[in-house]
């Protein structure tokens, strides 16, 4: 299961005017771009799935058109939040989302990601996350580390992080929006030095 949580729960069913659009990240099979109005339908269809929401501590369930609309407005209005829609390059289909959320001094950003169940076990999330990591460190010279909180019941998301170079940083707890209580999470991190070393090793190989 390739899902790590991030908040998509606080947004009104309004017309999400002009949504802030981050840079487009071109990958081998995927394209990462800012979410758009046209994504509301497929986003709702994929997120309204207990198999997805049960691994995502900030995803409401059921997930409605209103939730997707509020999500787009939050993306437009929130400072320090960068969200990408994960798109299939050939079909143009919406597969899921990933995000970068910054702290006050911009030296650390937390990542989150989720993927529709129909697209699990194809390597899409690993490809998208690697693209997100490269984009984050390349665009922000002050960025010292990336972090992620993964529910302990989500081993597939942990494997994705480990494939991309993240290291286990200890246990924690986050509030699960769906359950209304704290749930245990595993905390992961990747320092800039690890990213640079992996890139150098990749180029040498």
C-alpha positions in Angstrom: 0.0 0.0 0.0 1.7 3.2 -1.1 0.1 5.8 1.1 1.5 8.4 3.5 -1.0 10.8 5.0 -1.4 14.5 4.5 -4.3 16.7 5.2 -7.1 16.9 2.6 -9.8 17.5 5.0 -10.2 21.3 5.6 -11.7 22.8 2.4 -15.3 24.2 1.3 -17.2 23.3 -1.6 -16.4 26.4 -3.4 -15.2 27.1 -6.9 -11.4 26.6 -6.3 -10.5 29.7 -8.2 -7.0 29.8 -9.5 -4.9 27.1 -7.7 -1.3 27.7 -7.0 0.7 25.6 -9.4 4.2 24.4 -8.6 6.8 23.5 -11.2 6.1 20.6 -13.4 8.3 17.6 -12.7 8.8 15.3 -15.7 9.6 11.7 -14.9 9.9 8.5 -16.9 6.3 7.3 -16.7 4.8 10.1 -14.6 4.4 13.8 -14.5 4.0 15.8 -11.2 2.0 19.0 -11.6 -0.2 21.2 -9.5 -3.7 19.8 -8.8 -6.4 21.4 -11.0 -10.2 21.7 -11.0 -10.4 18.8 -13.5 -8.8 16.5 -10.9 -11.7 16.7 -8.4 -13.7 13.8 -10.0 -10.9 11.3 -10.2 -9.4 12.4 -6.9 -12.7 11.8 -5.2 -13.1 8.4 -6.8 -9.6 7.2 -5.7 -9.6 8.7 -2.2 -13.1 7.5 -1.3 -11.6 4.0 -0.6 -11.2 2.6 2.9 -8.1 0.8 1.7 -6.5 4.1 1.0 -7.9 6.1 4.0 -7.1 3.4 6.5 -3.4 4.0 5.9 -3.6 7.9 5.7 -4.0 9.5 9.0 -5.4 12.8 7.6 -7.8 11.5 5.0 -11.5 11.7 5.9 -13.7 8.7 5.0 -16.0 8.8 3.2 -14.2 11.2 0.9 -16.5 13.5 -1.1 -16.5 16.0 -3.9 -16.7 18.7 -1.1 -13.5 17.3 0.4 -11.7 17.5 -2.9 -12.9 21.0 -3.5 -11.7 22.1 0.0 -8.4 20.4 -0.7 -7.8 22.5 -3.8 -8.7 25.7 -1.9 -6.2 24.8 0.8 -3.5 24.2 -1.7 -4.1 27.6 -3.2 -4.2 29.4 0.2 -1.6 27.7 2.4 1.8 29.1 2.8 4.7 26.6 2.8 2.6 23.8 1.3 3.4 22.4 -2.2 1.2 19.7 -3.6 1.6 17.7 -6.8 -0.9 15.6 -8.6 0.7 12.4 -9.8 -0.3 12.0 -13.4 0.4 9.1 -15.8 2.4 10.5 -18.7 0.8 8.4 -21.5 -2.8 8.3 -20.4 -3.0 11.6 -18.6 -4.8 9.8 -15.8 -4.8 11.1 -12.2 -3.1 8.5 -9.9 -2.8 10.2 -6.5 -0.9 13.1 -4.8 2.3 13.9 -3.0 3.3 17.0 -1.1 6.0 19.0 0.6 5.1 20.9 3.8 7.7 23.3 5.2 8.6 24.4 8.7 9.2 28.1 9.7 12.9 28.3 8.9 12.6 26.2 5.7 15.4 23.9 6.7 13.1 20.9 6.9 10.1 19.8 4.9 7.7 16.9 5.6 6.6 14.8 2.7 3.3 13.0 2.3 1.9 10.8 -0.5 -1.0 8.6 -1.5 -1.9 6.5 -4.5 -5.1 5.1 -5.7 -5.4 1.3 -5.0 -5.7 0.5 -8.8 -2.1 1.8 -9.2 -0.3 0.0 -6.3 2.6 -2.4 -6.8 3.7 -0.9 -10.1 6.6 1.2 -8.9 4.7 4.4 -9.5 5.0 5.7 -5.9 8.7 5.1 -5.8 9.2 7.0 -9.1 7.0 9.9 -7.9 8.7 10.1 -4.5 12.2 10.1 -6.0 11.1 12.9 -8.3 9.7 14.8 -5.4 12.9 14.4 -3.4 15.1 15.6 -6.2 12.9 18.5 -6.9 12.8 19.5 -3.2 16.6 19.5 -2.7 17.4 21.0 -6.1 15.0 23.9 -5.7 15.8 24.8 -2.0 19.5 25.2 -1.2 18.7 25.8 2.5 16.8 22.6 2.8 18.7 20.3 5.2 16.4 17.3 5.6 13.1 15.7 4.5 10.9 13.8 7.0 7.8 11.6 6.8 5.4 10.0 9.3 4.1 6.6 8.2 1.4 4.6 10.0 2.8 1.4 11.5 0.1 -0.5 9.6 1.5 0.7 6.3 4.6 -1.4 5.5 4.5 -0.7 1.8 4.9 3.0 2.3 7.9 2.4 4.6 9.5 0.2 1.8 9.0 3.1 -0.7 10.7 5.5 1.7 13.6 3.1 2.3 14.1 2.5 -1.5 14.5 6.3 -1.9 17.1 6.6 0.9 15.0 7.5 4.0 16.1 6.1 7.3 14.1 5.2 10.4 14.1 8.0 13.0 11.9 6.5 15.8 8.3 6.1 16.8 5.7 8.8 17.1 1.9 9.4 17.1 -0.4 11.5 14.9 -4.1 12.2 15.1 -6.2 10.1 12.7 -9.0 12.2 11.2 -11.1 9.2 10.3 -10.8 7.6 13.8 -10.7 10.7 15.9 -7.8 9.5 18.0 -4.0 9.2 18.0 -2.4 6.4 16.0 1.2 5.1 16.1 3.5 6.2 13.3 7.0 5.4 12.2 9.1 8.5 11.6 11.6 8.7 8.8 14.1 11.2 7.6 16.6 11.9 4.8 19.4 14.5 5.3 20.7 16.4 2.3 24.1 14.6 2.6 22.4 11.3 2.1 20.6 12.6 -1.0 23.9 14.0 -2.4 25.7 10.7 -1.8 22.9 8.7 -3.5 23.0 11.0 -6.5 26.8 10.7 -6.8 26.6 6.9 -6.5 23.8 6.8 -9.2 25.9 8.9 -11.6 29.0 6.8 -11.0 27.0 3.6 -11.6 
